[in-house]
Amino acid sequence: MKYAPVGDAALTVQFENVISLEVNRAVQSFAAVIERQHLTGVSQLIIAFNSLAVCYDPLKISYSELVHTLQSLESSEFAIPSLQGRTLHVPVVFGDEFGPDLNDVARQSGLSPEDVVQRMTSRSYYVYMVGFIDGLPYCGDLDEPLRLPRRPNPRIKVSKGSVAISGGQTTVYTVDTPGGWHLLGWTPMKLFDAALSQPCALAAGDEVRYISITEEESKHWDEHRQREWDRQWNG
């Protein structure tokens, strides 16, 4: 592991520079070890694909002291086998106005639109990290035919709730924002709510499973329907 400062109140711990479940779980496990230490001055840990940002108060602990402390924890047994997140089942209406890139993705991947939807809904996707915009999950890994590059021309606006793919990953846009990923569908489910004590529905280590719903179902989605969904799928 390599350490480097990020400004004067954070540092990054760099693991092997690849995107893989093994490396990401090692990052999460090391974060869990640090959390258990309740280190003076450490205020936040931010998990990324293959690195960990450690935010701290430089008036309480210096950079060199923190690096020394973290290095002393490297020998800890931080490969925790029981490290397991939850699976969040997300309702998605695919295609048409909700997924304007579905047909193009099917063409590029050599599949039918129905096959694309079947592949997207046939398995769970691991949440590597949450970031870029509020609560946005980076999930993987897609089946090989669906690993397409970003769109050559990003959209100025992608609607909140859009389900998208790019590279080997999939995500759900949590706010309206510009974006260059391929849009396959849309979910009426909120994955980020700033009014909640825990605003993000997902965290690194969780899994996402897409469940196909009809356009008619999506039109009548409200808080009551969401509670019913959670009881059925996310209880």
C-alpha positions as CSV (number, residue, x, y, z in Angstrom):
1,M,0.0,0.0,0.0
2,K,1.2,3.5,-0.8
3,Y,0.3,6.7,1.1
4,A,0.0,10.2,-0.3
5,P,-1.4,13.5,1.1
6,V,-4.6,15.0,-0.4
7,G,-4.4,18.6,0.7
8,D,-3.6,19.3,4.4
9,A,-6.5,17.4,6.0
10,A,-6.7,14.0,4.1
11,L,-4.5,11.3,2.8
12,T,-5.1,8.4,0.4
13,V,-4.1,4.8,0.8
14,Q,-3.5,3.3,-2.6
15,F,-4.0,-0.5,-3.1
16,E,-3.2,-2.4,-6.2
17,N,-4.2,-0.2,-9.2
18,V,-6.9,-2.5,-10.7
19,I,-10.6,-2.7,-10.4
20,S,-11.5,-6.1,-8.9
21,L,-13.7,-7.5,-6.1
22,E,-10.7,-8.8,-4.3
23,V,-9.0,-5.4,-4.2
24,N,-12.1,-3.5,-3.3
25,R,-13.0,-5.9,-0.5
26,A,-9.4,-5.4,0.9
27,V,-10.0,-1.6,0.8
28,Q,-13.3,-2.1,2.8
29,S,-11.7,-4.5,5.2
30,F,-8.8,-2.1,6.0
31,A,-11.4,0.7,6.5
32,A,-13.2,-1.5,9.0
33,V,-9.9,-2.1,10.9
34,I,-9.3,1.7,11.0
35,E,-12.9,2.3,12.2
36,R,-12.4,-0.1,15.1
37,Q,-9.4,1.8,16.3
38,H,-11.4,5.1,16.8
39,L,-8.2,7.0,16.0
40,T,-7.9,10.5,17.4
41,G,-8.4,13.2,14.7
42,V,-9.7,10.8,12.0
43,S,-13.1,12.1,10.9
44,Q,-14.1,10.2,7.8
45,L,-13.1,7.3,5.6
46,I,-14.1,7.3,1.9
47,I,-13.9,4.0,0.0
48,A,-13.1,4.1,-3.8
49,F,-12.4,1.3,-6.3
50,N,-8.9,0.6,-5.2
51,S,-8.0,3.3,-2.7
52,L,-9.1,4.7,0.7
53,A,-9.2,8.4,1.6
54,V,-8.7,9.1,5.3
55,C,-9.9,12.6,6.4
56,Y,-8.4,14.0,9.6
57,D,-7.8,17.1,11.7
58,P,-4.2,18.1,11.3
59,L,-4.4,20.0,14.7
60,K,-5.1,16.6,16.4
61,I,-2.8,14.3,14.4
62,S,-0.1,15.1,11.9
63,Y,0.2,13.5,8.5
64,S,3.4,11.6,9.4
65,E,1.9,10.3,12.7
66,L,-1.3,9.1,10.9
67,V,0.7,7.3,8.2
68,H,2.9,5.6,10.8
69,T,-0.3,4.5,12.7
70,L,-1.9,3.2,9.5
71,Q,1.2,1.4,8.5
72,S,1.2,-0.4,11.9
73,L,-2.3,-1.7,11.1
74,E,-1.2,-3.2,7.7
75,S,-0.2,-6.4,9.4
76,S,-3.7,-6.8,10.9
77,E,-5.9,-9.6,9.7
78,F,-8.1,-7.3,7.7
79,A,-9.3,-9.8,5.1
80,I,-12.6,-10.2,6.9
81,P,-14.6,-13.1,5.3
82,S,-17.9,-12.0,6.9
83,L,-17.7,-8.6,5.2
84,Q,-21.1,-8.6,3.5
85,G,-23.5,-5.9,2.4
86,R,-27.1,-6.1,1.6
87,T,-28.9,-6.6,-1.7
88,L,-31.2,-3.8,-2.8
89,H,-33.8,-4.8,-5.4
90,V,-34.5,-1.8,-7.7
91,P,-37.6,-1.6,-9.9
92,V,-36.8,-0.6,-13.5
93,V,-38.9,0.1,-16.6
94,F,-36.7,-0.5,-19.6
95,G,-36.6,0.9,-23.1
96,D,-38.7,3.5,-25.0
97,E,-38.6,7.0,-23.5
98,F,-37.2,5.5,-20.2
99,G,-34.2,3.8,-21.9
100,P,-33.5,5.7,-25.1
101,D,-30.2,3.9,-25.7
102,L,-31.5,0.3,-25.3
103,N,-31.9,-0.4,-29.0
104,D,-28.5,1.1,-29.8
105,V,-26.9,-1.0,-27.0
106,A,-28.5,-4.1,-28.4
107,R,-27.2,-3.3,-31.8
108,Q,-23.6,-2.7,-30.6
109,S,-23.6,-5.8,-28.4
110,G,-25.1,-8.1,-31.0
111,L,-28.1,-8.9,-28.8
112,S,-31.8,-8.2,-29.0
113,P,-33.3,-5.5,-26.7
114,E,-35.0,-8.4,-24.9
115,D,-31.7,-10.2,-24.4
116,V,-30.1,-7.0,-23.0
117,V,-32.9,-6.6,-20.4
118,Q,-32.7,-10.3,-19.6
119,R,-28.9,-10.0,-18.9
120,M,-29.3,-6.9,-16.9
121,T,-32.0,-8.5,-14.6
122,S,-30.5,-12.0,-14.3
123,R,-27.9,-11.2,-11.7
124,S,-26.8,-8.8,-8.9
125,Y,-24.2,-6.1,-9.3
126,Y,-21.6,-5.3,-6.7
127,V,-21.3,-1.7,-5.4
128,Y,-17.6,-0.8,-5.6
129,M,-18.1,2.7,-4.4
130,V,-20.5,5.6,-4.1
131,G,-19.5,9.0,-5.5
132,F,-19.2,11.6,-8.3
133,I,-22.7,12.9,-7.4
134,D,-24.8,12.4,-4.3
135,G,-25.3,8.7,-3.6
136,L,-24.5,7.5,-7.1
137,P,-23.4,3.8,-7.0
138,Y,-20.7,2.4,-9.3
139,C,-21.7,-1.2,-9.7
140,G,-20.2,-4.2,-11.7
141,D,-19.4,-6.2,-13.4
142,L,-21.4,-6.3,-16.6
143,D,-21.5,-9.3,-19.0
144,E,-18.9,-9.0,-21.7
145,P,-21.2,-8.1,-24.6
146,L,-22.5,-5.1,-22.6
147,R,-19.1,-3.6,-21.9
148,L,-19.4,-0.7,-24.2
149,P,-17.4,2.6,-24.1
150,R,-19.2,5.8,-23.1
151,R,-21.4,7.6,-25.6
152,P,-19.3,9.8,-28.0
153,N,-21.6,12.7,-27.2
154,P,-22.7,13.1,-23.5
155,R,-26.1,14.4,-22.8
156,I,-26.5,17.8,-21.2
157,K,-29.1,16.4,-18.9
158,V,-29.8,12.9,-17.6
159,S,-32.9,12.5,-15.5
160,K,-32.7,11.3,-11.9
161,G,-33.5,7.6,-11.7
162,S,-32.0,6.8,-15.1
163,V,-30.4,3.3,-15.2
164,A,-27.2,3.3,-17.3
165,I,-24.2,1.3,-18.3
166,S,-20.6,2.2,-19.4
167,G,-17.5,0.1,-19.6
168,G,-18.0,-2.8,-17.3
169,Q,-20.3,-0.9,-14.9
170,T,-23.9,0.1,-14.3
171,T,-25.4,2.9,-12.2
172,V,-28.5,4.7,-11.3
173,Y,-28.4,8.5,-11.6
174,T,-29.5,10.0,-8.3
175,V,-29.9,13.6,-9.4
176,D,-30.5,15.4,-12.7
177,T,-27.0,15.8,-14.2
178,P,-25.0,15.8,-17.4
179,G,-23.9,12.3,-18.3
180,G,-22.3,10.1,-21.0
181,W,-23.5,6.6,-20.1
182,H,-25.9,4.6,-22.1
183,L,-29.5,4.8,-20.7
184,L,-31.3,1.5,-20.6
185,G,-34.2,2.3,-18.2
186,W,-35.5,4.3,-15.3
187,T,-36.5,3.6,-11.7
188,P,-39.1,5.4,-9.7
189,M,-37.2,4.4,-6.5
190,K,-35.2,7.0,-4.7
191,L,-31.6,6.0,-4.0
192,F,-30.7,9.4,-2.4
193,D,-32.7,11.6,-0.1
194,A,-30.9,14.4,1.7
195,A,-33.7,14.7,4.3
196,L,-32.9,11.3,5.7
197,S,-30.3,10.6,8.5
198,Q,-28.8,8.1,6.1
199,P,-29.4,9.8,2.7
200,C,-27.7,7.1,0.5
201,A,-29.6,3.9,-0.1
202,L,-26.4,2.1,-1.0
203,A,-22.9,1.8,0.3
204,A,-19.7,0.1,-1.0
205,G,-20.0,-3.6,-0.5
206,D,-23.8,-3.7,-1.2
207,E,-25.3,-5.3,-4.2
208,V,-28.0,-4.1,-6.7
209,R,-30.5,-6.3,-8.4
210,Y,-32.7,-4.8,-11.2
211,I,-36.3,-6.0,-11.4
212,S,-38.2,-5.2,-14.6
213,I,-41.5,-3.4,-14.1
214,T,-44.1,-2.1,-16.6
215,E,-44.5,1.6,-17.7
216,E,-48.0,1.5,-16.1
217,E,-46.5,0.3,-12.7
218,S,-44.0,3.2,-12.8
219,K,-46.7,5.8,-13.4
220,H,-48.5,4.8,-10.2
221,W,-45.4,4.7,-8.0
222,D,-45.7,6.5,-4.7
223,E,-44.5,6.2,-1.1
224,H,-47.2,3.5,-0.4
225,R,-46.1,1.4,-3.4
226,Q,-42.5,1.8,-2.4
227,R,-43.2,0.5,1.1
228,E,-45.0,-2.5,-0.5
229,W,-42.0,-3.1,-2.8
230,D,-39.6,-3.0,0.1
231,R,-41.6,-5.4,2.1
232,Q,-41.7,-7.8,-0.8
233,W,-38.1,-7.4,-2.1
234,N,-36.0,-5.6,0.4
235,G,-37.4,-6.8,3.8
